[in-house]
Amino acid sequence: VIENQPISYIIDGKGIQSILRKYLKKLAKWQKKRDNLLNKGLSTNRVDKILHRIQKRINNLIRDYAHKVSNLIVELAKKYNVSTIVIGKLQESKNKESKLTSIVDQMLSLLPHGRVSKQIEYKASEYGIKVVLVDESYTSGVDSLKDVAVSKENYTPEARKHRGLFRSMLGLINADVNGARNILKKFKKRFHDYITGLKQTIRLRVFGRLKSSPKSVRVYGQIGVARCGDHLSGIRLSYDSNLPEKPPTLVGV
């Protein structure tokens, strides 16, 4: 999200996840063959070369993804004359045992959040744009439309209906947009508005075409693609939602 801009942008990760899933399945298949050869005391030279080639492709994919995503974010910052890019700092999971499948676990560990952050930092510095990392604890479960601190006391994870939607005081909003607004709130210390990121959510994809899209439109110097003419609504009102007659002005900048 960009402060005071009603349009938000989400980088859709399904493209790279689909490609990674394919390569990780191949990796598991050939690793199993290698183990069988070792158990039989046979040579693994051919299989080792195949495994090395698959791993190299995965590494190249991750590196390419990190470059393209960081370029996309910096281009957005330039477009809106942003002076500071605020990034949520991922925390390691406290759960010792994951409930996700091994393939999904591998994909999550491979997605290069730290690498993207570092590349954004050095690319943004070329244009005089500052980059700040902010602890993103509790940002996913606090209503960003309320004038409250992003803290454990205001954390309501049950408001997140599922991975994509959050029930705010004005209705359903995109959960990622809500989290991004809370990261901005943590950075600004005093931030409360009904504008930032709430009108439209535009999905961008670095790899592949967006599902159910008749065509994909190249955006920002051919870096990514965006769904054409099918923007998601920023706020979907629920039955118990009441819009204020006049949204309040921005309290803190």
Order of alpha helices (4+ residues) and beta strands (2+ residues): beta-alpha-alpha-beta-alpha-alpha-beta-beta-beta-beta-alpha-beta-beta-beta-beta-beta
